[in-house]
């Protein structure tokens, strides 16, 4: 019985050491995560914030139709050319 008790005591001690090691690993991981979050926050401050204000198109000239006030990708004439023909409802594109 004395040998079994010694084995159980050794097992308990080993488990306690493993638990302590795991706690240390978790604490180290948490510390590293916190440091990374601080570093990411400091790097994010260096990134310029894009200006999402709408652009003034009063001086923009369309390359498609030459009219002032829109870009060619927004050109109503170009969009009308590429849109499916609404005047012929019976015809299919395919």
N, C-alpha and C positions, 0 to 999 in steps of 0.2 A: 503494500500500500504506500509505503514511503516513496518508492520509485515513481508510482503513478502521480502522486502529489507533486513531486519534483518536475515531472514532465508537464503537468498542468500549469505549474508556476512558470516554467520556461516558456510555454506556449503563450500564457497571458503576458509575460514580459515582451515577447517577440511581437505580439499583436499591439501592445502599447507603443512600442518603438515604431512600428509601421504606421500606426495612427498618427503619431507625432510627425513622422516624415511626410505623410499625406497632408497634414495641416500646414506644414511648412511649405510644401509645394503649392497648395491652394493660396496661401498668403503671398507667396512670391508671384504667382500668376496674377492675383488681384492687384498687386503692386505694379506689375508690368502693364497690365491693362489700364490702370489709372494714369501711368506715365504716358502711354500711347495716346490716351484721350486728350491729355494736356498738350502733347506735341501736335496732334491733329488740329486742335483748336487754334494753336499758335500759327500753324501753316495756313489754315483757312483765312486768317486775318490778312495774309499776304496776297491772297487771290483777289483780284479786282472784281467788284460786283458789277455785272453787266447792266447797262442802262437800257431799260425796257420802255422808255418813253416813246410814244409814237413819233415817227419822223415827219417833218414838214415836207409835204410833196408839192408845195406851190411852185417850186423851182425845178422840179423833175420833169424831164421830157421823155415820153414813151418812144422807144426805138422802133416799135411796130407801126404806130399810126402818126407819130409826131405831135400828138396833143400833150399839153402840159397838165400835170396833176396826177399821173399814175405811172407805174413801171410797166414794162412790156408783159411781164407775167400776169399783170392785173388788167390788161387791155381788154375793154369790152368788145372791140372789133375782132380781136384774135380769139377771144372766148366764144364769140358767136360763130366764127368759122369752124372751130373744133367741136362745137356742141352738136349732138345728133339733130337731124332735120326734124323739127317739130311740126312743120307744115304738111308733111306727108305721113299721116298716122298709120296708113295701111302697109307701108313699106317697112321692111325689117333690115337691120344692118347686116344680118348674117345670111 
